[in-house]
Amino acid sequence: MFSFGKMFNAVVLALACSSVVTAAPWDATAKFSTHRTRELARGLTVESYHPPTTYKTYGKGLDNTHAARVKRDGIEAASTSFVAEQLGVDENAVNFKSGYESASAHYGYLRQSHDNVPFANAVANVAFKDDKVVSFGHSFVPTDNIASSTPTIEIDSFISDIEAQLDGKFNDYASLEYVAKADGSVALVHVVQIRNEETNAWYEAMVDAHSGELVSITDFVADASYTVVPINKQDPTEGIETLQNPALSAASPNGWHSSGSSTTTNTSGNNVIAYKGSTSSGTTSQSSSGQVFNYKYDTSVAPTSGDNVKAATVNSFYIINSLHDISYIYGFTEAAYNFQNDNFGKGGAGNDRVLMSVQDSSGTNNANFATPPDGQSGQCRMYIWTYTNPRRDGDLENDIPVHEGTHGITNRMTGGGTGRCLQTTEAGGMGEGWSDAMAEWTEWDSASIHDFTMGGWVTGSSAGIRSYPYSTSASTNPLRYSSIRTLNEVHDIGEVWANMLHNVYAALVGEYGFEASFKTSADSEAGNVVYMHLFIDALALQPCNPTLPTARDAWIQADENRYGGEHVCTVWTAFASRGLGVNASGYRDDTTVPSECR
């Protein structure tokens, strides 16, 4: 979700469920990595629990007999046997969820299981490279106090009550799973999806299958030729251009307008459908034959006037398709749980293109992206902003749709396509940070490093919508790892992470240079290309509900996997400069780097 920073604290833009209420007598930040309190519809408050994760990276790799099974028996057999051995459990207690191979590693994602019922929040992930284990994380729990695996109540008996509590409707997606609770017990739950199109709510409710109690919540919402604002520019003030055939064939082999065996002449295709109001009647048709979409946005009139709706729809279609193609060449592919209707037999679940609602009528001054599991479409909603006259449309400020689309990338790639693995306060904050960092990365056009602000055009404020510009200067942006001790809202936490990534980017480009073709080719050794490879690779490596230290470790391991550790010291030094050094923990700064980097 896109949200204002402190300068607009009087304006509530994020969903209420993104705020955290903690009245514990100990350090309020202690729960950031394991809990998330959500204030939902009608005054309902639910605190969700995610068992703490143990995460280890192994640099050049750990010799292990199970790793050798990857080539012989496949990722499922290798990862299942490895996790079972490491945790001292029977293989029947390990449920393989998904896995895939990338250019730098093999990834396996697993869940704890009991009586063939998988756990929703006790999970594991393992990565292999060259017959060695390179990373392993898990949050498995004891099962001494576990409920019977046979439910005593069925969905029909409680679904109307849950719909009322969450102010939505059951969409027929359901499963039976276990949920580990903070008191050490394990509940059997019916997992049901509840959705409200009008309020943009989309939850996964976990209801005790013996008592009917609402135990936990997953929130899926993270609040040819085209005349557009090019993706390397931020907003219409930087120029509107007509681009010819911007699709990348490696990512979209049939172009952006393929739909099964046919070709469309409107803003719909295999990766995204952009529309206002209705997917069936709200798309924008070509302005002339040959898939020409030449609608110029007029900033002097209202977003809803003249051709502005059509221009906004075309721009959003272009931006989300561009993000699809760019992230694809860096590793967010079909096998890595991306968003496509047709996956061309390359893995993953299809029929899940992004639904892009422009000028959505359900809100103003914001945007959001809902990321359900692989195989269900992501839903992005873009709003009109009311702080200028005439009003301005978020569809035309590219950092906003890129920010939102990146929620889809990070939520899908973390944890193996479940959409469940950025749910703690800290992990949710990092999700906001990754989204800002991606928006910034797409707009770089040279090796020159400058400060970056978000959302300046839609608000009419050069300061943007974050507390500080993202900067390498500690006087311009003082945020450090320890700053999180004074924060309790995901967008604020996200600013800490995004500014760290700004510093990592600056360090890599400063040392290894800049490649101008970074959005069409991922083959260069330049710093900006290396940065995005590490960004994407680390998402697949990191554990479910990562913390800043475990995400940092995943970046380091990603460099070992892909580049043999060539950039490790550069990355370590950048993180340490903002307090995330080797010994950083518990939101206490450390500037130490490994001995080999001193």
C-alpha positions, 0 to 999 in steps of 0.5 A: 500500500502507498501511504503518506509519511509523518508530514501528513499524519492527520490524513489516514491513508493506510488501512486500519489493519496496518497499524499496531496496538501494543500495550505490553509492559515490555519493549513494544518492538519485541513482537515486531518479528513474530506478531501483527495486530490488525484492527479490522471491520466493526472494531474487531482486533486480531493479533496474528502470530508467526513462530520465530524463524531460525535462518542460516546462510552457508556462504560457499555452501555446506556439504550435505548428502541430501544436496546431491539428491537435487540432480538425481531425485529433484528438489522435492525429495532433496529438500524434504529429506534435508529438512527432516534430518536437520530438525530430527523429524520424520519425513511425513512431518514435512510437507513440500509446498513448491520449488523451482530452479533459477540461474543461481540456485534451486529453491524448496519451500516446505511446511510442517505437517501432522496427520497429513494436515499442513501448517499455515505458519510453521514453514521452512525454506532451503536453497541448494547450489552445486550439490551444497546447501547454501541457506536454510530457514525454518519456524517449525514448532513442537506438537506436544499440545496439538488439536485433533486433525479431525474437525468437529465443526464445518465451514457452513456452521460459522461462515456467516458469522465470519463474513459478518465479523470481517465485513465481506463474503466467502469466495469459496477458497478454503483449506484445512490446516494447522496454526501454531499459537503464541501459547505453544498450542497448535490449533486445527483451522479452516482457512477461508478467504473473505473478500469485500470488493467495495472496501478493498478488503481481502483476508484469509481467515483461520477459524478453529475447526473445533471451537469456531474461534477466529485464530489468525488473519492473513491480509493479502492487501499491502495497501505495440505503441503507447503514449505514456510517461516512460517507466524511467520517468516519475510523472507527467512533468518529466515528459510524455512519449509515444513508445513503439513495441516496449514489450520484452520478448523474453518475458512476454513472448506473445506480446502484451495483448495476447489472450489465449489464442487471440490478440486483443485491441484494448488494455488487456493481455496475458500479464494484466488487464487495466480498466476503470469500473469493470473488467468487461467494459472498462478497458481502453480500446486502441486509438487506431489500428495496429495496437496504437494507444495514443491518448495524451493526458492533459494535466490542466483538467480533471483526471476524469475529463476528456481523454484522461481516463483513457490515458491513465488506463494506458499508462497503468497497463504499460507500467505493470506490463513493464514491471512484469517484463523487467522483473522477469529477466531478473528472475520473477518468472512463471516458476517463481510464481509471477502473474500471468494467465498463460504460463506457457508450460514453464511452471507455476500456476496460471490464470492470475494476471494482475487486475489493474483498476484505475481511478478506482472509486472506492478511495482517494489519496492512496493505492493498494495491491492484494497478493493472494497465492499463486494461481489467483489474480493480484488486484491493484487499485489506483486512486485519484489524489485530492491535494491539488486543483485540478486533482491528480491521478496516481496512475500517472505518477509511475513510482506509485504503480511500480510501488504497488506492483512490487508488493506482488513480487515480494509477497509471491517470491518470499515463502514460495508463492503463498502470499502469507510470508510478509505478515509480521509488523517488521516483514510488512514494513520491509515490504513497503521498503522493497516497493519504494526501492524498486520504484527508485531503481526503475527511474535511475538514468545515470551513475550519478547518485542523488536523493530520491523522493516519493509521491511529489507530483500527486501531492503537489509537494516537492518533499514527497510523502515520506519522512525524509528523502532517500539519501546517502547523507546521514544529515538528509536522512538519519534513519538507521536500524535502531530507528525501528525502536521508535516506530510501530507502523509498517510504512515508517519501518519500510522507510528504514529498509528502503533507505538502507537499500538506497545506500546499497545501490549507491555503493554498488554503482559507485564501485561497479558502474552503471549500465544504461540498458538495465531494464532490457538486459540483465547480463551486465556486471554493472552495479545497478544490474548486480543490485537488482539480481541480489534484490530478486535472488534474496527474496527467494532465499530469505525465510518466511516473515524475514527480519532486517538481519535475515534479509541482509543475510539473504542479500549476502548469500545471493551474492555468493550464489550468483557472483561468488561473493565478489560484491559481499564487502561492498554490500556489508559496508553499505548495510553497516553504515546504517547500523545493520552490521554483523552484530546488529540485533534487537533494533540495536545498531552495529557498524561491524563488517566481517574481518575479511572486509576490514 
